[in-house]
Amino acid sequence: MSDTAVLTKLLHVRETEKVQAQKAYQEAIDCFENSATQLYQLLKKKEVAEEIYEECMQQTTTLEKLRKQVDYLEKLNAMIVHLQEEVQKARADMEAKQSDLTEAHVETKKFEKMITHRKQRETEAQEKLEKAMMDEISMQQFLKYKNR
């Protein structure tokens, strides 16, 4: 029984680690989603800015307005490149946290299985002992009855 108690304590520790891994994974997902949403919004802004630039090119427009539009597009492109790097880092972090969560889950299952097997073996040993005791009692009763 003491083996099972030790394993139960270890299982509790593993379950705590698993909960922490789940929280870390959820935080990584949130970070990734925020970065990806920001990137999406920037890409939409760039798309609108390119449409405006194309319209300016089709119409007669001042050179200053074209220059401002090109500067704005370049600024957007730089921000997009930076955000793409952030999204990649966030994705890598999220995947690492997912791997940690999977590992914690597997470890928890291992301990649950070990506890189940140990309890089953203890139960089987107890039943075997009870059967042996019943056999001994039956044998003594038989011999006692036979000797009369």
N, C-alpha and C positions, 0 to 999 in steps of 0.2 A: 504494500500500500504506500510505503514511503517513496518508492520509485515513481509512482503515479503522481504523488503530491509535488515532487520535484519537477516532473515534466509539466504539470499543470502551471506551476509558477513560471517556468520557462515559456510555456504557451502564452501566458498573460503578457510577458515581456515582448514576445514576438507580435502579439496582437496590437500592443501599444505602438510598436515600430511600424506595423502595417497601417494603423490609423494616421500616424505621422507622415508616412509615405503617401497616403491618399490625399492628405491636406497639401503636401508639397506639390503633388501632381496637379491638383485642382488650381493651385496658385500659378503653376507653370502654364496651364491651359488658359487661364484668365489673361496672363501676360501675353501669350501668343495671340489670343483673340484681339486684345487691345492693339497690339502692333500691326496685325493684319488688317484691322479695321482702319487704322490711320493710313496705312499704305493704300488701301482701296480708295479712301476719300481723296488722297493726293493724286492717285491715278485718274480719278474722275475730274478733279480740278485741271489736271494736265490736258485731258481730253477736251474739256470746254475751252481752255486757253488755246489749244491748237485749232479748234474750230473758229474761234475769234480771229486768230492769226490768218487763217486761210481766207476768211471774209475780208480782212484788211488787205490781203494781197489781191483780191479780186476787184476791190474798189480803189478809188484814189484816196490815199491816206498819207498823212504826213510821215516823214521819216522818223521823227521823234516818237510817234505812236508805235511804229513798227519796232523801233529800238527798245522801247519799254516792254513791248510784248515778248520780244526775243529774250530780254533780260529776265522777265518773269518766267518764261519757259525754262531757261537755264537754271534759275533758282529752284524751280519745281523738280527738275531732273536731278539736281544735287540732293535735294531732300528725299527724293524717291530712292536714290542709290543708298543713302544713309539708312532709310527705313527698311530697305530690302535686307541690308546687313543685320539690322535689329531683328527682323522677322526670322531670318535664318538662325540667329543665335537663340531666339525664343523657341523655335521649332526643335533645335538640337537639345536645349534644356528640357523641353517638354518630353521628348523621346527618352532622354536619360531618366527623368523622373518616372516615366511609365515603366521603364525597365526595372527601376528600384522597387516600384509598387508590385510588379509581377514577381520579383524575387521574394519580397516580403510575404506575398500571398502564398507562394510555394512553401516557404519556410513554415508558415502557420499551418498549412495543410499537413506538412510532414509531422509536426508535433501532435496535431490532432489525431493523425493515423497511429502514431506511436502510443499515445494514451489509450486509444481504442483497443489496440492489440494487447497492451499490457493489462488493461481491465479484463479483456476476454480471457487472457491466460490466467489471471488471478481467479476469475469465476470458474474456469475449467478445473483449476487446481483445488478450489474449494469444493466443487461438486465431486471430484475424485476422492477427496478426503472424506466427505460425507458418505459416499458410497462404501468406502472401506470401513468406516465406522458402522454403518448399517449392516454390512456383511459380518463384521465381528460380533455385533449384538445378536444377529440372527444365528450365528454359529454357537454362541454361548447359550442362547435360549434352546437351540436344538440339542446341544449336549446336556443341558440341564434337564430337559424333558426326557431324553433318552436314558439318562441315569436313574430315573425314577422307577 
